[in-house]
Amino acid sequence: MTRIAFTKGHGTGNDFVLIADPEGELDLSPEQVAAICDRHFGVGADGILRAVRSRSIGAGAAALAEEPRAEWFMDYRNADGSIAEMCGNGIRVFTRFLLDEGHAVLHEGSTLPIGTRGGVRDLQRAGIGFSVDLGRWRLQPGETLVSVRDLPVARPGVGITLPNPHIVIAVADEAELAGADLTVAPTLDPNPAEGANVELVLPREPLVRDGVGRIRMRVHERGSGETLSCGTGAAAAALATRHWAGVGAPNVWRLEVPGGVLGVRMFPTQDGEHVALSGPADLVFSGELEV
């Protein structure tokens, strides 16, 4: 048995087990990750965030090549033990963990680069939490037909890569949003080889107030099931809604998810449009576990 110190944290209810492993000495199997994330027999979480120095993990080499200041790498595993590219809520909680544990410093107005399998992401302090630049996004060609249990008909979805793959669909009203059964993974046609997160979006009435777009969202995350929030999914939902709304739609959005409220902002850069996500990041408790 190995004893591991951990911290439990969440971002708008999207919860994680955080483990500091600076030298990359901990090798958790998918089965061990799933056991830790089990909500009945383990700590319980949507995933595990392992804090490793970029020089101590193979995937960190690309992060250091992109940004030499990216000392820390976020090794993210879904609740089923599978590897994910990035996590928008997770990286804010990861940053809170690094700061609270004394592993990093982030002054007002400065940025903290974090390595991920989706590239280096820059974090800043924002309100009660943090803002992360999720980088460039891509609108996928064509449409994916999405069938969700207890929704009356399948409907076309918009594909957004950020860098996690997302398929976003619109629902007609509150009853559809509340009644969709996301305990079962939605069926996608065609089905992407790597899978995808599926977001269900309901526009607010009015859609735009004081220059800010407003939508509600639920999400089924590949490898985790329905979660109370998904950061990159919130960004994908805002991007898809702006796409549907057309010319004149705002670049600032307020996302209501079951676990709270997130902010999304689109802005131009020299290498194309980026999207930023902002929201809270909370650490709940610490302990030890045996694996």
N, C-alpha and C positions, 0 to 999 in steps of 0.2 A: 504493500500500500504506500502511496505517496500522498503527503499532506500538502495542500495547495491553499494559499491565502487568496481570497477573492473579495470583490466588492460588487454589490448589486446596484444597478442604476437604470434610469429610464429617461426617455425623451417623449413627452406626451403619451405615456403609457406603453410605448415600444420599449420593452425591457431587455436588459442584457446582464450577463455575468462578465465582469472585467477581471483579468488576471495579468499581473505584471510579470513578464518573463524577458528581462532586458537582453540576456545573452542567448535567447532562443534555445533553452535547454529542455523545454517542456514539449513533448510530442504526444498530443492528445489524438486518439483515434476517433473516427466518426461515431463509433458506438459510445465512447466515453463522453463526447460532446453531447450526444443525444440523451445520455443518462443524466448529465448535469442539468440540462435544460428541461428535463421532464418535470411537469408541474405537480405531479403526485409523489414521485419517488426521488426527485432531485431538488436543486435550488429553485428551478423554474425560470424560464426566460425564452425570449424569441431568438436568442443567439448568444454566442460567446465572442467577446472582444479581447484578444490577446495583445498586450503592449510589448512589442519587440523592437530593439534598435534595428534600424534598416540594414546596418552592416552585418547583422546576425541572422538574417533570413534571406533565402535565395531570391524571393520576389522583391526584396528591398533594393537590389542592385539597380533596377530600372528607376526606382524612386530617387536614389542618390544621383543617378545620371541626369535626371530631369531637374532636380533641385538639391544641391549639396547640403542645404540647411535642413532637409527632411530627416532629422535624427531618428524619429520614431515612425514605426510602421504599424498600421492597424490590421492585424490578422483576424478577419471576420469569418465566423462559421455560423451557418443557419442552425436552427434547432434540431434538424435531422443530421447534422454533422457535415453537410455539404458546404463547399466554399462559395462565397459570393464576392463580386467585384468591389462593392462599396455599400455603405449604409449611411444615409443622410442624417437620420436621428442618432445612429450609433456613433458617428464621428464627433458629434457635439458632446455626447456623454463621455466618449473616449478622451476628449480634450479636458473636460471637467476633471476626470480621473487623473490625468497626467499632472494637471495644475495642483490639485489637492494633495497628491502624493509627493509633490516636490520634484517631479521628473522634468518639468518644463516651466517656463515663465512666459506669460503673455500680457504685455502692457497695453493700456488703452491706446488705440490708434495703430497698433502694430499687428502683424499677422504671424500665425504659427503654421508652418507647412507640415502636413502629415502624409506619409506614404500609404497608398492603398493599391490593390490590384487593378483599380480603375484609373490610376495616376495619382499625382500629388494634389492634395486639396488644401487650400488656405483657409484658416479659421481666424475670425475676429470676434471680440466681445460685442454683444448686441443686446441691449435691454437686460432682461433677467437671464439671458443665456448666451448663445453664440450664433454667428452667421457663418455659413460655409459656402464658398464658391464651388459649385458642383461642376464647373467647366462647360465646355461646349456640349450641346445636345444634338441628336439626330432624329429627324422624322423619317420613319421607315416607309418605303413605298407600298402601295396596295393596302388592302384591308384584311383584317382577321375577324372571322365570325366567332362570336363568343356566346356560349351557352352557359347560363348560371342557373343552378337549381332554384326553383320557385319563382323565376322570372318567366313571364308568359311566352316570350319568343326569344330566339337567338337574335343578336344584333351586332352590327359591324363595329369593330374597335379600331382605334388609332394606335399605331405602334410608335413608341418613343424610347430611344436608348439614351441612358444618362448616368453612368455607362451600363447600369443594370437594365435589362430589357423589361419594358412595360407595355401592356395593352390597356387602353382606357376606353370605357364605354359610358354612355349617358343613360340615366334612368329617367322615367317620366315624372315621378312624383315621390312624396314621402313614403307612401305605402310600398312602392317598389324598392326604394332604398332600404327600408327597414325589413322588408319581407324576404330579401334575397338570402339564400342559405349558402354561406361561405365556409361552412364546416367541410364542404366537399370542394375540391379544386375545380374551377370552371373548365369547360372543354373548349379548346381552341382549334380552329380550322382555317388555315393550316396550323399545325402544332409546331412551334419553334423547337429545334433540337435541344437548345439549352433551357427551354421553358421560359416563362415570363411571369412577372407580377401582374395582377389584374386589378384595376381600379374602377370602382363604380362612382360616377359623379352626378350630383344633382345641383344645377345652378340655383342660386338664391334669386328671389324676386324683390327688388330689381337686381339684375346681374351685377351692375356697377353702381357703387355709391361713393361719392366724393373721390372719384378717380380710381377706386380700388375694386377689382373684381372679387366676387364672393361665391364660393362653392362649398358644398359638403361632399364628403368622400368616405367610402369604405374600401378595404383592400384585402385581397388574398395574396400572400407572399409565397412564392415558390420556396419549398423547404421549411416553411414555418406555419403555413395556414393563415387564417384570418388573424390580423394583429390590430391593436388599437390605433396604430399610426404607422405610416411609412414615409420617411423623409423624401427619398428620391421619387416615390410614388406621388407624393403631394406636388412635387415640381412637375412631374409628367402630367398629372391631372390638370394643373394650371396651364401648361403648354398646350395640351389637347383642347381645352376649353377656349383658349385664345384663338387657336387654329379654327375651331368651329365658328367662333363669333365673327371672325374676319377683320377687315380693315377698321381701325379705330378702337379695337379692343385694348384694354390697358396692359401695362407691363408689370403692374404690382397687384398681387393677389393675396386674399385671406382665405385660408383653408381650414374648415372645421372638420376635425376627425373625431372618432369616438373618445380619444384620449386627450383632446385639447384643441389648441389653435396653433397653426404654423403660418409663417409668412414666406411668400415666394416673390422674387423680383428678377426680371429679365433685363440685361443691360449689354450694350455693345462693347467689344474689345477689338484689338488689332487682329486677332485670329478668329473672329466671328462672335456671334452672340453667346453669352454665358447666362447661366441661371443660378441664383443664390437662394439658399434656404435658411431661414432663421427660426429659432424657437428655444424653449427652455431645455435644460439638461440637469438632471437631479441624481444625486447619489443617495441611496436609501439605507443600506447597512453593509457591514463587512463581517467576514467570518472565515472559517477554514473548512475544507472538505477533503475527503479521501477518495482517491481514484486508484 
